[in-house]
């Protein structure tokens, strides 16, 4: 929706997100982020990338504000330093219609020490 994009692209959104500890928000079937370090990965990396490989890939990136979408896989580091891997999953349709459901369906794993922990 246009109001959400206007807010996100406004001058106050990034500072509000920082103040409230928010790294990404839903933006019309995509995630919009502030200060999130992202690196696009291959889908197979969800199952095969080792923690040290993920950290090395992310170490070459700088934090940025961005919109990221489509059914793909990303490595990420939050402004607080948490590291993980995230997949944006398929779009969902409102039952019986061709209309997309609101929101973004994701799954993620966070690294703790040297190991990954899956989202429920």
Secondary structure, DSSP 8 states (H G I E B T S, - for coil): -HHHHHHHHSSSHHHHHHHTT--EEE-SSEEEEEEEEEEEE-TTHHHH--HHHHHHHHHT---EEEEEESS-EEEEE-TT--EEEEEE----B-TTSS-B-SS--EEEEEEETTEEEE--
